[in-house]
Amino acid sequence: MAFCTQWIDDETAATSIEYAFIAALIALGIVGAVGEIAPALNSIFERVAEPM
């Protein structure tokens, strides 16, 4: 019974899980931003490549 109580009160992994959620949100933000910027960058690279 003491093990169960200790296991329930243990919060050492909570910080790791929070950091994982933060990293996942940052990754989603980066993916979303790249998805929005990609068409504009593609057109810029095409305009630069045409004269070459």
C-alpha positions in Angstrom: 0.0 0.0 0.0 2.9 2.4 0.7 4.2 1.8 -2.8 0.9 2.8 -4.3 0.7 6.0 -2.3 4.3 6.9 -3.1 3.7 6.2 -6.8 0.6 8.4 -6.9 2.4 11.2 -5.1 5.5 11.0 -7.4 5.6 14.1 -9.7 9.2 13.7 -11.1 7.9 12.8 -14.6 5.4 15.6 -14.7 8.1 18.1 -15.7 9.4 15.8 -18.5 5.8 15.5 -19.9 5.3 19.2 -19.8 8.6 19.8 -21.7 7.5 17.2 -24.2 4.1 19.0 -24.7 6.0 22.4 -25.1 8.3 20.8 -27.7 5.4 19.3 -29.6 3.7 22.7 -29.7 6.8 24.4 -31.0 7.2 21.7 -33.6 3.6 22.2 -34.8 4.2 25.9 -35.0 7.3 25.5 -37.1 5.5 23.0 -39.4 2.6 25.4 -39.8 4.9 28.4 -40.5 6.9 26.5 -43.1 3.7 25.4 -44.8 2.6 29.0 -45.1 6.0 30.4 -46.2 6.9 27.6 -48.7 4.8 28.8 -51.7 6.3 32.3 -51.4 9.8 31.0 -51.2 9.2 28.7 -54.1 8.1 31.6 -56.3 11.2 33.6 -55.3 13.5 30.7 -56.1 11.8 30.2 -59.5 12.2 33.9 -60.4 15.9 33.8 -59.5 16.5 30.5 -61.4 14.8 31.7 -64.6 17.6 34.0 -65.7 20.3 31.4 -65.0 
